[in-house]
Amino acid sequence: MAENVMFDVRTRPSLTAAEIAALGLSLAHLGAGPQSATARRALRHLFDDVEAPSEVVATTLATLTSPLDPATARRARTAAGAITARLVVRLHYADARGDVTIREVEPVTCLVHREHWYLVAWCRLRQGVRAFRFDRMLAVEATEIPARPHRAERFLPFQPRSKPPALSHR
């Protein structure tokens, strides 16, 4: 007979936004089985001490700890695999106006903001970092094209940035 044993953990780990996003993405595409439900509860506990969370934080936490629908979960698994393997993915993507483009992107990380999951990637078409909503992805195709390494913390919102050196004018 299995017992539920509680461990008294005296300190709670401090996780970065990138670590929380990685945990959330790993859990989100697991489905709705009993192990994933337990893991999502554990992730929610990381936020137990947040006093009076704002509406944005509450909505983001609900999204972070909810399972993805099967089609989005497949796209998330493909993106997560490409992040791990440092490979380019090909996105068939509909923007906010409904315009569809096919883009090769170098995936960096995934994050949640409010009720949406995003893939943060270096877009080869636009030559810059972009955030792509998973629910607007029509397809995500794995490729064998190597992606350049990118540090996730450089591409997440609310992260401190170092100032570039001042240019001297002669």
N, C-alpha and C positions, 0 to 999 in steps of 0.2 A: 504494500500500500504506500503510495507516494504521499509525502507530507509537504505542505507549503511551509518553508522555513524562511523567516525574515532575518536578514543580516542588518545589524546596526552599522550603517555607513556614516562615519562622522563628518566627512567632507564630501561635497558634491563636486564632481569634476567640472572644470570650466572648459567649454567647448567653443571653438571658433565657428563662425558662420559657415565656412566650408565644411567643417566636420559635421555640423548639424544637417546641412544639406545632403551630404553623402549618406549619413544614417537614414535620413528620411527617404531618399531615393531608393536605397536598398530595401527598405521596408515597404514602400509604396507599391512596388511591382511584385511583391510576394503573393498578393492576393488577400483573401479574407480568412485564411485558416486559423486554427487556434494558436499556433506558434507566432504567427505574424501579429495577431491581436495582442498577445502578451508583450511582444517587442514594441508595439506602438504605445501601449500603456507605459512601458518603461521610458520611452522617449518623452511622453507627456510629463512624466515625473520630473524631468530635467527643468521644467518650467513651473513647478509647484511654488517656488518661492518668489515668483514674479508678482509684485504687488499691483493690483488693479491694472491688469493688462489692457492696453488700448484695443480698440476695435480692430485695428490693423493686425496687431499681434495675435489676438484671439482668432481672427479669420485665418491668418497664416498658419497658426498652430493646428487648427482643424484640418486644413488642407494637407499639411505636413504629415499628419497622423491618420489620414484616411487612405484606403486602398485605391489604386488607379483602376479605371475600367480596363478590360482586357486589351483593347486595341492600343490605348495609350501606354499600358504596361509593356507591350511588345516594343513600341518605339523607345521607351525608357531603357529597356534592357539592351537594345542595340546601341543607344547612345552611351550607356554606362560601360558597355564592353569596349567601345571605341576610345573612351576616356582612359580606361585601364591600359589598353594596348597601344595608345597614342597613334590612332589611325584616323584618317579623314572619313567623314560620313557625307553622304549626298542627301540633302533634304529637298523634298517637294513641299513647298511652304506657301500657305495663303496668308498674306498680310491682313491688316485690319480692314482694308478696302475690299479684300477678296481677290486681289491680284496674285496669281500663282507664279512663283519662280522656282527654278531648280538651282540649288547652291551646293557647292562643296565647302564644308566648314571643318575647322579643326576644333573639336569639342574640348572645352576646358573643365567645366563643372556644371552642375545643375543646382537650381535654387527654387525656393518657393516665395511668392509674394502674394498676399491675400489669397484668392481662390485659384491661383494658377501656378503650374510648374513651368520652369523655363530651362532651356539649354543655353548656357553661355558659351559662345564659341567665337573663334576668329573666322570671319566670313571672307573667303577668298574673292568673292564677287565684289563686295563693298570695301575690301582691304581695311577692315576694322573689326573691333569687337562688337558683337550683337547678341541680344537675348531673344531667343526664339521660343514662343509659347508652344508647349507640347500639344495643346488642343488645336492648334492651327497647322500642325504638321500632317500632311496627307500621307507621307511615307518617309521612312528613314532607311537608307540603304548603307550597309557596311561596305567599305572598300578595303583594299590592301595598300592604299597610299599612306606612307608615313606622315604623321603630323609633327610639327615642331613642338617641343615641350613648352608649356605655358604654366606659370604658377597661378593656381586658382585664386589665391588671396589678392592678386593684382587686379582681378576682374570682378570682384564682388562689391556690391554697394556698401556704403558706410564703413569702408576700410580706410585706415590712414594711408595717405599717399606721401611719398617723399617729393619734395620740390625739386624740379630740374635745376641744374646750376645756372646761374645768371649768365646771360650772354654779354660779352664785353664788346663795346663798339669802339673801333679805332679810327 
